[in-house]
Amino acid sequence: MTDAPLLEVEDLRVSFATPKGPVEVVKGLNLTLGREERLGIVGESGSGKSMTGRSILRLIRAPGKQTAKTLRFDGLDLMAQGTRQMRRIRGARISMIMQDPKFSLNPVMTIGHQIAEALQVHEKLPRRDLQARVIEMLNSVRLNDPERVAKMYPHEVSGGMGQRVMIAMMLIPRPQLLIADEPTSALDVSIQAQVLDLIEELVTGNGMGLILISHDLNLVARYCDRILVMNGGEVVEACTAPDLHKASHPYTKGLLAAQPRMQETRDELPVLDRSGGVRT
Amino acid sequence: MSNAAISLKDLDISYGDTKVVRDVSFDVATGESFALVGESGSGKSTVLKAIAGLAPDWTGEISVLGKPRGHGTDRTFSNTCQMVFQDPYASLHPRKTIDTVLSEPLAIHGIGQRSKKVVEMLSAVGLDQRFRFRFPHQLSGGQRQRVAIARALMLEPKVMLLDEPTSALDVSVQAEILNLLKRLRREQGLTYLMVTHNLPVVSFMCDRMAVMNKGRIVEIAPKTALYDGSFSDPYTLDLYAASGGNPDADPAVAAASDTKDP
């Protein structure tokens, strides 16, 4: 049981109907994620990386359609679960951190309430214990003065704090798998590092699996064990994080080269040819 | 001081009763590319806005190309200094075609031969002529940013204010826009004052940078400081570490580049 991977995905396809016929945005994706493994999915806008993340939670809304040969989480076939059963899994066993805390938190509910709600949906707890768990969670995401933060509304906190609140909310039911979809792209560089360090610490400390979705190759390489590079709905390259610079696919190479470096000696950055190849 | 394209002296900027920028002084030489680096809320964009005349509540001295700048909008000023904004999705009028957007500055300033100039400018920023009569929603983010750059260049300014011109774009598109900005600067002898929080972009685009924190400049450093992290201010060092430092900081590489550009 423990040897089986936490998540197995085989031939995942997501398509949307358009007047010109269905458009596939994820085209036959395969991935496995071990327990306590950190997987990064990298790609540019429109590569299908977010759709992959959402489809693991079966969050593709009509008219979008999702099919998969296998979508197994901890021995459970997610494709066979009904709406109600999926609800019980979302949050409790698989959670997702969204991009922008500004749009993902309920503006008319205090932070303490929202976090407690995330827990209450999945566990019946006496009110006092509930409160204690919320404070403990806020503490573990390193928010100073958690009692005060619990009484605040989302508009009263900064972006970095908001993202910590999101993380607290997502981790309080102690899920086995955390999907983080661009968790830091709305944040400043210095706060980015803090938030990712925090996610890393909480994930490795609790035996969780992590899927980190981002457009930033270097960031993913810093925080993940394995990396999938997506382009046009397909995985074009899979490698371990330390081997990223040895990437062989022209798209990955192009992406790596197109990024300015801290010590830039090139006069011009190589750009990707839109037809798929690399032009220098 | 006649050499300075932009000269700021003891600049304080307020929004209402809140002072957001204090005691900012620096000079940008003609033809130089200078970066303002800092986190959100550090006041870096506000400095650009004050220079462009969009944040009129300031005290101190601002002069561009040797001419002191007044507080109001100034038509002759827009001939010398133009700004490119962060988000190309928000900075172009959704109901005006690219042609209208580009000829508008010429019309305001009563400059003729508009059609010819628009055509030339489109090819200068690497946009195909077929985009000329399209609307912004028919263009991708990178193409829109090209239009925004073209619009800023229509009056042939000498100084460009760039407010995070690539932060809303994908990595590969960012590379295209950075290349474009670098080429335009070389071809037209422009001076850039660029706001960014991306240190590698500074390394690629700029010669010097000023680091801002909480409305003040904490350090002005040459871009070579990015190679080895030789900053003096603790805040800058934190920012540098958070950006991942220099993974290529191989002593051999550093030595090689030292000999290349001393």
Interface residues (C-beta under 8 A of the other chain):
Chain A: E44 S45 G159 D188 V189 S190 I191 Q192 A193 Q194 H215 D216 L217 N218 R222 G254 L255 A258 Q259 P260 R261 M262 Q263 E264 T265 R266 D267 E268 L269 P270 V271 L272
Chain B: E39 S40 G141 D170 V171 S172 V173 Q174 A175 E176 L178 N179 K182 R183 H197 N198 L199 P200 V201 S203 F204 M205 L226 Y227 D238 L239 A241 A242 S243 G244 G245 N246 P247 D248 A249 V253 A254 S257 K260 D261
